């Protein structure tokens, strides 16, 4: 029913719901195929509403009975649910429905995962559980009874009673339906506790499947660290007696912040040194923090409507980035965030999926859980903090919590607390929420007798989402470095508000080099006319860690593009500059490892397209390989020393210090493998006592064609660990030679352990394939056909995962006419499917219409 209702919903059309809910009582009688859900919901009319229609959302529900104030009623069914006549005053709605958790393969609502009942209700999954006003501005207090033959029966809030086959839960904090959660099954609890700053003891539990108990300790400590950090930095104390996390194998997202009962994809919470890499540990730490921080920025203060998604997600991503910066290396975290932003969000901004941080309309809200809403939304918060200063930011956020606790809010509410705190007019700044596109910022210089003038111009390319973009407020962090490498002007934040604007620095002795956009202070594409010598100078001396890395990145990109377009050799000055940095033992090893990284092949394709060239994936791949070989030869006498010096011999710890050393050692191993043919990698693989070392060694062996035996050994060792096997599947695809990549994928999809209905396993193969740039874009079009085949197969089962995977095609207009024609053929083939889901159809229609 819902798949056929392609109605566009507009922000401008918002009206309050016609009724207020006084209380919700739910009873679940669990059964794998016929679960009965009874609801008793106390309503009264909303005096602020303009539309008195009583509409309850519902999808895939079998209505058994419906009553109002104890009397049976016969509702009218609509495309969105049901409606009926109701009294003018308070009334009690009661209903009983049947649902099929086992048949719910979309993993929205109540569904089964390996014999365990679990829920995912954001954004609109609760309507698959019972009839309810499934919108975020309808908040209520829930009491939930769960009946079923399971040792663990969980829901939101605090437990009222627990018997052998029954449990009752009460959540005292009003919440929207998207934050409802239920979990039931044979689970084992890893317990912990936390004492809040006011002295309250909170019981903590991490529930896992039997056999996973040894993978809980890190997640529990990350939760405690998050709770402590939020108290210290934001003054936010936890507000229930209990906090539960459950690990679930089948989950479309990373995790979900349901009040008091966070549901996590197993890959985002389970960790041990033997089975998880350093990157896994850091990701788990960040996701646990993110979901916990939502307790205030998302739960206690939620969204008025789904157009305000960035209100909770952008702010919470910013908060979890702050947390990781404090727990680990702030410069490394910032660089990693920018790499991710450019890889995921910039293509959205510059392609057919472009939309503002707060969209003005949507058809399917699941399609707007995007990098623009999350990561760019976080960048907007960071810019706001830069503009008002740390203390004003803190004061404004405190006012936000005080003023709006328990409310469903908007971006206007968020910005108003800053205006009230600082007396600033944020009308122009608000454009960051309403305009799509990445601003292009250029800077030129004038020098005159000790006075340096920086002339800035900004321009945002028009798009279908924003046909006439206006100038943005840009905080531009700038410092000046003299010819001796000294900082003559520490970081100052320039506030640009016009299309063209100049800023003057005077009383300077000699002409400095301007270090512009320090810390990536605004999400823009910067053009600065610096010579390679000036960039090399900043690479050697800039006091801003981000800009020092950025100059190395720019020089690497320029060298690679010169190779691609003109057949030149790798730039020797750049190679020497990087050598000096990676050999500097005063620098953080994790930072030096980042310096050894090259621009991704997708990044190079985007840069070429922006300059008016048609990128050839095969030539790009060859240039990256040639450059990597040149680095290996150029640093041949340094790499073995780096590798040995930073190989960790102590017992494994997933902390920042050890992780940084392993990152540098493994970056060195990657180069060493190119000259020793894999000898060192094989030794590391054989001796590895942790997954970081084992997996990196395996990757290097695959790259030099010597991974066959190690892959067999790895599979035999880890075949019973589903998360490690995801790594095994994914690594073979990402490291596959582009000529063979589609054949590797076809082989893996026939493997007995390839469960394509599991989102993690599907992404480990097909998602990894889309990331193998030259392999996916093979000139034969085999990659396009292969992915399209699997999207057609997956869509009837899991539309949400299918729709998100469609973004692999979003940059199709970059490439040559032949590739474009082949991609269009596959897009049209998918769109021609007779029962294509609403999620996938909207995504592909937007992509195809580019």
C-alpha atoms as one frame of an Amber mdcrd trajectory, in Angstrom:
protein
   0.000   0.000   0.000   2.724   2.431   1.056   4.934   1.627  -1.933   2.249
   2.995  -4.235   1.748   6.249  -2.337   4.566   8.397  -3.681   3.378  11.531
  -1.973   5.830  14.393  -1.590   5.843  15.848   1.916   6.827  19.478   2.400
   8.325  21.246   5.391   6.104  24.255   4.714   2.972  22.115   5.176   3.651
  21.161   8.784   0.676  21.282  11.123   0.501  19.972  14.708  -1.169  16.638
  15.312  -4.811  16.987  16.286  -4.483  15.138  19.607  -2.252  14.912  22.657
  -1.474  11.516  24.196  -1.757  11.233  27.962  -0.430   7.682  28.246   0.362
   4.566  26.215   0.016   0.984  27.424   1.225  -1.804  25.139   1.064  -5.556
  25.576   3.063  -7.935  23.368   2.245 -11.639  23.194   5.265 -12.803  21.261
   5.147 -15.424  18.549   7.566 -15.758  15.590   4.719 -15.530  13.049   1.636
 -14.300  14.911   2.601 -11.758  17.522  -0.389 -10.049  19.136  -0.008  -6.382
  20.080  -2.631  -4.754  22.291  -2.611  -0.989  22.712  -4.489   1.313  25.070
  -3.816   4.969  24.265  -5.403   7.863  26.137  -5.995  10.875  23.853  -7.378
  14.343  24.286  -7.796  17.061  21.630  -4.824  19.345  20.955  -6.034  22.952
  21.397  -3.227  24.220  19.131  -4.101  21.939  16.213  -5.839  23.212  13.109
  -6.673  19.776  11.668  -8.881  17.630  13.963  -8.522  14.474  11.834  -7.870
  11.371  13.924  -5.271   9.490  11.852  -3.287   6.532  13.125  -0.446   5.285
  10.957  -0.266   1.572  10.260   1.448  -0.726   7.795   1.332  -4.510   7.305
  -0.981  -4.889  10.316  -3.916  -7.260  10.726  -6.501  -5.466  12.843  -8.280
  -7.835  15.224 -10.339  -5.297  17.147 -10.687  -1.572  17.783 -12.535   0.239
  20.566 -13.095   3.773  21.744 -13.982   4.080  25.426 -14.725   0.357  25.470
 -17.118   0.363  22.520 -16.201  -1.376  19.235 -15.611   0.876  16.247 -15.163
   0.218  12.525 -12.351   2.445  11.251 -11.774   3.568   7.684  -8.488   2.436
   6.170  -6.282   4.832   4.187  -2.942   4.587   2.403  -1.230   5.691   5.625
  -3.259   3.745   8.198  -6.741   4.257   9.573  -9.111   6.970  10.732 -12.457
   7.131  12.507 -14.782   9.492  14.294 -13.802  10.284  17.881 -15.352  12.150
  20.826 -14.822  15.881  21.284 -13.110  15.363  24.649 -10.676  12.825  26.160
 -11.061   9.199  25.052  -9.317   5.843  25.247  -8.354   4.108  22.013  -7.844
   0.355  22.277  -6.738  -1.943  19.510  -5.384  -5.419  18.967  -3.331  -6.322
  15.909  -1.381  -9.268  14.570   2.076  -8.933  13.033   4.581 -11.397  11.570
   8.102 -10.731  12.945   9.662 -13.560  10.938   8.251 -12.285   7.655   9.510
  -8.761   8.337  12.719  -8.952   6.287  12.864  -5.161   5.859  14.173  -4.997
   9.462  11.812  -2.133  10.353   9.313  -2.463  13.183   9.397  -5.741  15.143
  11.414  -8.477  13.434  13.463 -11.597  14.094  17.255 -11.838  14.051  18.626
 -15.341  14.613  15.791 -16.269  16.937  15.802 -12.951  18.786  12.988 -10.390
  18.659  14.164  -6.829  18.130  12.845  -3.529  16.862  13.945  -0.630  14.706
  11.404   2.182  14.701  13.283   5.208  13.337  12.118   6.766  11.173   8.676
   5.255  10.587   8.919   1.681  11.798   6.522   1.882  14.740   3.579   1.897
  12.337   4.544  -1.696  11.537   3.961  -2.614  15.203   0.548  -1.099  15.899
  -1.710   1.738  14.842  -0.300   4.977  16.232   0.398   8.624  15.281   3.898
   7.740  14.074   5.465  11.205  13.986   8.231  12.654  16.179   6.242  15.556
  17.622   3.763  13.191  19.314   5.410  12.347  22.652   4.009  10.135  25.401
   4.862   8.089  28.472   4.916   4.349  27.696   4.193   1.319  29.861   4.976
  -1.973  28.114   4.147  -5.570  29.018   5.975  -8.365  27.182   4.847 -11.979
  27.324   6.966 -14.720  25.810   9.033 -17.819  26.657  12.365 -15.983  26.630
  14.880 -15.471  29.423  15.390 -11.806  28.531  12.478  -9.416  27.875  13.523
  -5.772  27.473  11.940  -2.433  26.671  12.521   1.274  27.372  12.848   2.855
  30.790  12.908   1.062  34.145  11.597  -2.446  34.914   8.404  -2.616  36.971
   8.236  -6.393  37.251   9.937  -9.411  35.733   8.610 -12.982  35.877   9.686
 -16.149  34.105   7.680 -15.436  30.951   6.609 -11.840  31.427   8.114  -8.425
  32.043   6.712  -4.960  32.486   8.584  -1.738  31.762   7.787   1.910  32.376
   9.549   4.840  30.739   8.811   8.012  32.759  10.132  10.350  30.078   7.755
  11.275  27.225   9.107  10.063  23.897   8.012   9.768  20.269   7.264   6.333
  18.862  10.515   6.226  16.875  12.378   5.796  20.191  10.368   2.738  21.242
  12.332  -0.489  21.583  11.688  -4.113  22.447  14.162  -6.998  22.581  13.449
 -10.586  23.611  15.555 -13.695  23.356  18.227 -15.944  24.783  20.789 -13.324
  25.715  23.658 -12.974  28.181  24.258  -9.731  30.071  27.687  -8.202  30.583
  26.977  -5.977  33.614  28.514  -2.729  34.774  27.642   0.338  36.798  28.135
   4.071  36.748  27.757   6.652  39.498  26.570  10.004  38.230  28.011  13.317
  39.394  25.006  13.744  41.705  25.656  10.352  43.289  23.002   8.193  41.634
  23.973   4.619  40.793  23.023   3.501  37.294  23.022  -0.188  36.358  24.535
  -0.908  32.935  24.140  -4.023  30.794  25.465  -5.062  27.411  23.334  -7.972
  26.158  24.846 -10.374  23.625  24.268 -13.806  22.160  25.838 -16.698  24.112
  29.448 -16.988  22.962  30.000 -13.257  22.564  30.606 -12.530  26.250  34.336
 -12.029  25.641  33.685  -9.112  23.282  31.885  -6.799  25.722  34.509  -5.212
  27.985  35.612  -2.470  25.604  32.059  -1.449  24.785  31.171  -1.225  28.461
  34.192   0.971  29.183  33.359   3.169  26.187  29.858   3.660  27.621  31.247
   4.701  31.003  33.723   7.072  29.344  30.873   8.607  27.331  28.712   9.131
  30.410  31.585  10.773  32.279  32.537  12.983  29.318  28.983  14.216  28.789
  28.794  15.213  32.438  32.126  17.032  32.350  31.872  18.775  28.974  28.118
  19.346  28.524  26.839  18.992  32.095  24.426  16.236  31.045  23.633  13.541
  33.598  21.861  10.271  32.800  18.223  10.210  33.877  17.139   6.562  34.361
  18.109   3.804  36.808  19.189   1.502  34.017  20.955   1.697  30.664  20.878
  -1.333  28.366  22.639  -2.032  25.074  21.792  -5.053  22.912  23.929  -6.420
  20.071  21.883  -7.514  17.024  23.265  -9.244  13.927  20.609  -8.129  11.443
  20.411  -4.348  11.537  20.222  -1.806   8.742  22.073   0.935  10.618  25.024
   1.170  12.971  22.967   1.643  16.114  19.796   3.231  17.507  19.419   5.519
  20.517  16.113   4.200  21.887  15.539   5.631  25.347  17.389   3.463  27.883
  17.614   0.522  25.443  20.111   1.142  22.664  20.036  -1.466  19.894  23.367
  -1.912  18.125  24.500  -3.628  14.998  26.857  -6.287  16.373  29.708  -4.836
  14.340  29.319  -1.530  16.184  29.669  -2.876  19.725  31.395  -6.279  19.901
  35.184  -6.115  20.102  38.220  -8.107  21.153  41.921  -7.783  20.199  41.818
 -11.099  18.348  38.770 -10.238  16.238  38.707  -6.418  15.927  41.085  -3.933
  14.374  42.178  -0.612  15.848  39.739   1.076  13.464  36.950  -1.174  14.775
  37.736  -0.169  18.343  37.743   3.540  17.529  34.513   3.215  15.543  32.814
   1.310  18.369  33.929   3.891  20.923  32.533   6.701  18.755  29.201   4.992
  17.986  28.564   4.082  21.618  29.264   7.711  22.517  27.037   8.968  19.706
  24.045   6.904  20.763  24.526   7.729  24.429  24.817  11.465  23.680  21.462
  11.222  21.909  19.903  10.767  25.358  19.852  14.560  25.550  20.374  15.677
  21.952  17.653  13.572  20.364  15.654  11.976  23.159  15.058  14.532  25.902
  14.945  17.148  23.118  13.746  15.583  19.897  12.704  16.699  16.405   9.396
  18.371  15.669   9.300  16.643  12.274  11.711  14.637  10.141  12.836  17.736
   8.267  14.633  18.606  11.518  16.661  15.379  11.446  19.891  17.382  11.377
  18.867  18.989  14.673  19.606  15.782  16.533  22.045  14.090  14.167  24.282
  17.005  13.198  24.611  18.109  16.819  25.255  14.586  18.077  27.836  13.827
  15.374  29.597  17.041  16.389  29.496  15.935  20.014  30.872  12.467  19.278
  33.659  14.051  17.202  34.561  16.224  20.179  34.573  13.119  22.370  36.878
  11.165  20.059  39.184  14.182  19.765  39.481  14.262  23.542  39.910  10.507
  23.888  42.426  10.167  21.047  44.261  12.598  18.728  42.355  15.766  17.841
  44.352  16.484  14.627  44.066  12.890  13.415  40.339  12.867  14.156  39.845
  16.154  12.299  41.728  14.926   9.245  39.777  11.666   9.268  36.481  13.559
   9.434  37.461  15.722   6.468  38.563  12.729   4.403  35.183  11.137   5.096
  33.298  14.373   4.361  35.001  14.779   1.001  34.517  11.125   0.101  30.839
  10.887   1.028  29.231  14.290   1.440  30.882  16.340  -1.299  29.655  13.919
  -4.020  26.125  14.281  -2.612  26.388  18.063  -2.743  27.749  18.007  -6.263
  25.417  15.409  -7.772  21.784  14.439  -8.312  21.275  13.584  -4.624  22.087
  17.136  -3.489  19.843  18.458  -0.736  20.115  21.019   2.046  21.131  19.987
   5.546  17.449  20.514   6.314  15.552  19.356   3.205  12.436  21.246   2.158
  10.629  18.102   0.964  10.908  14.334   0.765   9.039  11.272  -0.395  10.826
   8.657   1.711  12.509   9.892   4.897  14.781   6.834   5.052  16.596   8.261
   2.031  17.632  11.353   3.978  19.813   9.598   6.502  22.709  10.997   4.540
  26.191  12.407   4.937  24.691  15.840   4.270  22.349  15.591   7.258  24.907
  13.940   9.556  28.414  15.033   8.619  27.668  18.376   6.991  25.175  18.984
   9.775  28.042  18.510  12.240  30.244  20.901  10.247  27.529  23.563  10.574
  27.591  23.149  14.367  31.377  23.456  14.318  31.197  26.667  12.307  28.655
  28.110  14.719  30.961  27.314  17.639  33.891  28.988  15.831  31.874  32.119
  15.165  30.503  32.645  18.686  33.443  31.253  20.693  33.722  28.429  23.202
  32.083  30.149  26.171  29.137  31.519  24.206  28.640  28.090  22.626  28.533
  26.497  26.064  26.104  29.112  27.390  23.815  28.742  24.378  23.717  24.947
  24.607  22.910  25.157  28.332  20.032  27.499  27.463  18.889  25.057  24.780
  18.664  22.228  27.322  16.936  24.400  29.916  14.445  25.951  27.512  13.486
  22.921  25.443  13.812  19.864  27.680  10.939  17.514  26.903  10.043  19.230
  23.644  10.059  18.430  19.932  12.037  21.276  18.365  13.218  22.905  15.152
  16.384  24.430  13.765  14.819  27.822  14.531  14.649  26.856  18.218  18.315
  25.834  18.122  19.521  29.042  16.473  17.336  31.218  18.710  19.242  30.232
  21.839  22.449  31.420  20.164  20.831  34.677  19.139  19.516  35.206  22.663
  22.876  34.351  24.224  25.118  36.370  21.874  22.761  39.047  20.455  23.910
  37.987  16.994  21.581  37.896  14.011  21.900  34.391  12.539  19.523  34.932
   9.621  22.289  34.590   7.037  23.970  31.738   8.893  20.679  29.831   8.651
  21.326  29.465   4.900  23.618  26.584   5.805  20.456  24.678   6.660  18.417
  25.711   3.613  20.913  25.741   0.706  22.335  22.683  -0.997  25.804  22.574
  -2.506  29.416  22.978  -1.452  30.633  26.597  -1.602  33.728  27.227  -3.690
  36.096  29.653  -1.966  39.012  31.297  -3.764  41.691  33.555  -2.312  44.248
  35.837  -3.941  46.867  38.031  -2.301  48.171  41.599  -2.580  51.460  42.569
  -0.904  52.449  46.174  -0.360  55.231  47.326   1.995  54.439  45.163   5.002
  50.706  44.871   4.312  49.158  41.596   3.137  45.622  41.687   1.754  43.701
  38.454   1.327  40.920  38.744  -1.252  38.220  36.097  -0.959  35.448  35.162
  -3.358  32.743  32.598  -2.643  30.386  30.936  -5.063  28.043  27.980  -4.602
  27.158  26.193  -7.850  23.398  26.148  -8.481  21.536  22.862  -8.305  18.002
  21.573  -8.672  17.668  21.760  -4.889  19.036  25.341  -4.731  18.858  27.053
  -8.131  19.943  30.487  -6.856  22.302  30.090  -3.888  23.211  33.180  -1.897
  26.493  33.994  -0.083  27.073  32.003   3.093  28.627  32.987   6.387  32.111
  31.462   6.271  34.446  31.300   9.285  37.893  31.239   7.671  40.706  30.370
  10.068  43.979  31.938   8.883  47.566  32.020  10.120  50.758  33.421   8.565
  54.077  31.569   8.256  57.258  33.475   7.364  60.096  32.317   5.134  62.024
  30.997   8.141  59.116  28.746   9.076  58.002  30.835  12.056  54.394  31.769
  12.735  54.105  35.555  12.517  50.330  35.655  12.855  48.606  33.044  15.022
  45.250  31.643  13.987  42.540  34.265  13.562  39.003  33.499  12.390  37.859
  35.814   9.592  34.108  36.074   9.175  33.140  36.269   5.509  29.542  37.242
   4.746  29.710  38.685   1.226  30.324  37.225  -2.213  33.649  39.093  -2.278
  35.508  40.316   0.773  39.050  41.359   1.671  40.990  41.235   4.937  44.223
  43.079   5.728  47.226  42.061   7.827  49.758  44.864   8.297  52.998  45.675
  10.129  54.635  42.596   8.634  58.378  42.518   8.002  58.654  40.161   5.047
  55.968  38.596   2.904  54.566  35.522   4.673  52.742  32.512   3.299  49.065
  32.464   4.207  47.845  29.286   5.868  44.157  29.493   4.928  41.202  27.447
   6.190  43.078  26.023   9.155  41.388  23.070  10.761  39.076  23.003   7.734
  37.076  25.742   9.442  34.300  25.644   6.793  33.139  22.820   4.476  34.188
  24.471   1.209  36.346  23.755  -1.815  39.315  26.102  -1.446  41.332  27.416
  -4.360  44.548  29.171  -3.313  47.190  30.121  -5.839  50.280  28.888  -4.037
  53.402  27.636  -5.762  54.552  24.090  -5.133  57.480  25.589  -3.222  55.136
  27.512  -0.930  53.045  24.417  -0.355  56.168  22.424   0.433  57.146  25.168
   2.894  53.796  24.857   4.660  54.130  21.066   4.578  57.407  21.441   6.444
  56.544  24.285   8.837  52.818  24.991   9.209  51.845  24.986  12.885  48.304
  23.889  12.036  48.306  20.070  11.792  45.378  19.960   9.399  46.847  22.445
   6.930  50.223  20.741   7.088  48.531  17.502   6.063  46.381  19.363   3.512
  49.390  20.762   1.659  50.849  17.280   1.367  47.510  16.038   0.083  47.269
  18.829  -2.500  50.815  18.190  -3.722  50.046  14.475  -3.996  46.864  15.191
  -5.950  48.682  17.584  -8.293  51.399  15.008  -8.888  48.874  12.268  -9.632
  46.815  14.436 -11.967  49.967  15.420 -13.864  50.724  11.724 -14.260  47.168
  10.986 -15.417  46.918  13.832 -17.920  50.511  14.294 -19.029  52.268  11.040
 -18.217  54.701  12.743 -15.849  56.674  10.992 -13.120  55.814  11.450  -9.438
  56.841  14.861  -8.098  60.246  14.503  -6.403  59.825  17.594  -4.223  56.599
  16.201  -2.820  58.221  12.816  -2.204  61.051  14.500  -0.286  58.645  16.649
   1.694  56.655  13.644   2.859  59.879  11.813   3.689  60.882  14.600   6.068
  57.529  14.468   7.853  57.293  10.702   8.263  60.848  10.578   9.554  60.171
  13.184  12.259  59.982  11.202  15.512  58.575  14.241  17.326  55.299  13.861
  15.436  52.409  11.582  16.375  52.818   8.230  14.565  49.103   8.226  13.642
  49.544  11.638  12.024  52.605  10.456  10.089  50.646   7.425   8.883  48.015
   9.781   7.466  50.774  11.662   5.662  51.642   8.477   3.795  48.097   8.143
   2.491  47.215   9.079  -1.075  44.022  10.656  -2.421  41.460   7.984  -3.201
  40.753   7.079  -6.797  37.239   8.522  -6.428  38.716  11.781  -5.150  40.987
  11.960  -8.172  38.051  11.256 -10.496  36.107  14.090  -8.861  39.069  16.484
  -9.181  39.493  15.644 -12.855  35.774  16.102 -13.555  35.751  19.460 -11.756
  38.583  20.602 -14.042  36.630  19.607 -17.140  38.349  16.274 -17.819  36.713
  12.885 -18.263  38.244  10.538 -15.689  39.428   7.138 -16.875  39.309   4.715
 -13.905  41.999   2.475 -15.396  44.473   5.325 -15.866  43.717   6.646 -12.378
  44.373   3.208 -10.904  47.665   2.906 -12.784  48.803   6.349 -11.590  48.081
   5.489  -7.952  49.952   2.206  -8.283  52.933   3.891  -9.937  53.040   6.542
  -7.218  52.892   3.917  -4.474  55.806   2.086  -6.127  57.742   5.347  -6.345
  57.127   6.021  -2.641  58.343   2.535  -1.775  61.575   3.063  -3.736  62.120
   6.628  -2.538  61.730   5.666   1.117  63.426   2.268   0.812  66.142   3.053
   3.356  63.660   4.606   5.814  60.687   2.227   5.639  62.326  -0.799   7.357
  63.369   1.418  10.259  59.882   2.910  10.546  58.378  -0.559  10.481  60.657
  -2.012  13.153  60.631   1.053  15.411  56.847   1.278  15.518  55.953  -2.400
  15.654  54.268  -2.795  19.035  55.683  -5.658  21.100  53.721  -5.010  24.298
  50.421  -6.696  25.072  47.705  -5.332  22.811  45.796  -2.271  23.974  43.327
  -0.404  21.706  44.471   2.976  23.008  45.583   5.958  20.957  49.312   5.481
  21.587  49.478   1.863  20.473  46.983   2.353  17.643  49.080   5.201  16.248
  52.220   3.117  16.264  50.489   0.216  14.551  49.039   2.587  11.952  52.498
   3.872  11.025  54.073   0.426  11.110  51.364  -0.972   8.826  51.648   1.999
   6.459  55.365   1.243   6.289  54.624  -2.453   5.735  52.452  -1.562   2.756
  55.411   0.159   1.116  57.877  -2.518   2.224  55.727  -5.213   0.594  56.189
  -3.471  -2.763  59.954  -4.034  -2.572  60.313  -7.338  -0.670  57.491  -9.197
  -2.422  55.591  -9.926   0.773  58.294 -11.474   2.959  57.710  -9.115   5.889
  53.945  -9.330   5.466  54.038 -13.132   5.676  56.139 -12.966   8.837  53.699
 -10.499  10.370  50.746 -12.673   9.401  52.302 -15.767  10.939  53.203 -13.969
  14.185  50.106 -11.772  14.552  48.318 -11.997  17.887  45.708  -9.354  17.082
  43.364  -8.640  14.181  44.982  -5.293  13.252  48.288  -6.993  12.451  46.734
 -10.089  10.929  44.360  -8.278   8.610  46.915  -5.711   7.435  49.398  -8.460
   6.666  46.727 -10.390   4.763  45.823  -7.306   2.718  49.442  -6.858   1.683
  49.780 -10.495   0.712  46.693 -10.243  -1.493  48.083  -7.117  -3.186  51.239
  -8.921  -4.305  49.369 -12.045  -5.384  50.487 -14.197  -2.451  47.340 -14.233
  -0.374  45.753 -17.512  -1.481  47.121 -19.715   1.291  46.701 -17.054   3.963
  43.065 -16.533   2.915  42.399 -20.240   3.348  44.093 -20.263   6.741  42.165
 -17.167   7.789  38.842 -18.671   6.732  39.543 -21.899   8.597  40.508 -19.959
  11.700  37.544 -17.583  11.722  34.706 -19.328   9.868  32.585 -19.388  13.030
  32.967 -15.687  13.772  30.471 -13.805  11.640  32.032 -10.355  12.128  35.541
 -11.517  11.243  34.170 -13.303   8.210  32.675  -9.993   7.070  36.274  -8.754
   7.009  37.374 -11.822   5.060  34.706 -11.241   2.433  35.303  -7.504   2.195
  39.091  -7.614   2.010  39.093  -9.865  -1.029  36.889  -7.376  -2.868  38.663
  -4.165  -1.899  42.082  -5.632  -2.697  41.009  -7.381  -5.905  42.747  -6.445
  -9.119  40.294  -4.270 -11.105  40.366  -6.695 -14.032  39.175  -9.531 -11.812
  37.049  -7.679  -9.256  33.634  -8.565 -10.664  34.659 -12.223 -10.941  35.864
 -12.196  -7.332  32.496 -10.781  -6.271  30.568 -13.361  -8.287  32.588 -16.136
  -6.641  32.062 -14.762  -3.140  28.312 -14.405  -3.632  28.223 -18.155  -4.269
  30.067 -18.904  -1.039  28.073 -20.937   1.478  28.456 -18.191   4.109  27.259
 -15.361   1.899  23.930 -14.514   3.535  22.719 -11.734   1.279  19.758 -10.974
   3.534  22.099  -9.876   6.314  22.963  -6.192   5.760  26.506  -6.538   7.118
  27.343  -9.439   4.839  25.701  -7.814   1.811  27.655  -4.596   2.377  30.891
  -6.499   2.975  30.748  -7.778  -0.597  28.584  -5.496  -2.750  29.381  -2.345
  -0.767  33.083  -3.133  -0.955  32.728  -3.730  -4.680  31.257  -0.279  -5.238
  34.300   1.118  -3.396  36.746  -0.682  -5.714  36.772   2.245  -8.128  38.448
   0.758 -11.189  36.865  -2.650 -10.619  33.319  -1.347 -10.329  33.802   0.955
 -13.333  35.345  -1.774 -15.503  35.028  -0.788 -19.147  32.967  -3.885 -19.912
  30.135  -2.691 -17.670  30.199  -6.042 -15.841  30.374  -4.269 -12.503  27.272
  -2.206 -13.203  25.290  -5.256 -14.278  26.416  -7.274 -11.275  25.423  -4.629
  -8.725  22.107  -3.987 -10.488  21.292  -7.716 -10.403  21.799  -7.803  -6.655
  19.872  -4.601  -5.991  16.911  -6.039  -7.915  17.133  -9.185  -5.797  17.481
  -7.368  -2.465  14.845  -4.667  -2.928  11.752  -6.805  -2.223  13.447  -8.092
   0.927  15.158  -4.998   2.341  14.323  -1.732   0.578  16.290   0.441   3.004
  19.644  -1.264   2.410  18.931  -1.401  -1.329  18.196   2.303  -1.556  21.386
   3.247   0.250  23.450   1.029  -2.026  22.028   2.851  -5.051  24.308   5.787
  -4.227  27.110   3.809  -5.903  25.688   5.158  -9.181  25.322   8.811  -8.138
  28.517  10.037  -9.874  27.732   8.400 -13.230  27.774  11.693 -15.153  31.535
  12.036 -14.525  32.502   9.250 -16.845  32.772   8.681 -20.584  29.720   8.289
 -22.802  30.058   4.522 -23.028  30.078   4.062 -19.268  27.203   6.524 -18.913
  25.119   4.565 -21.397  25.803   1.294 -19.591  24.886   2.797 -16.217  21.694
   4.316 -17.624  20.748   0.896 -18.972  21.123  -0.628 -15.514  19.280   2.213
 -13.783  16.399   1.848 -16.227  16.392  -1.920 -15.721  16.031  -1.525 -11.964
  13.397   1.182 -12.336  11.397  -1.078 -14.622  10.867  -3.659 -11.873   7.099
  -3.919 -11.337   7.109  -3.805  -7.521  10.074  -1.554  -6.852  10.024  -0.143
  -3.328   9.302   3.483  -2.625  12.771   3.877  -1.058  14.662   2.592  -4.083
  12.450   4.209  -6.690  12.931   7.664  -5.204  16.717   7.269  -5.020  17.102
   5.944  -8.555  14.697   8.493 -10.022  16.796  11.284  -8.550  20.041   9.675
  -9.741  18.717   8.839 -13.204  17.301  12.325 -13.645  20.726  13.937 -13.291
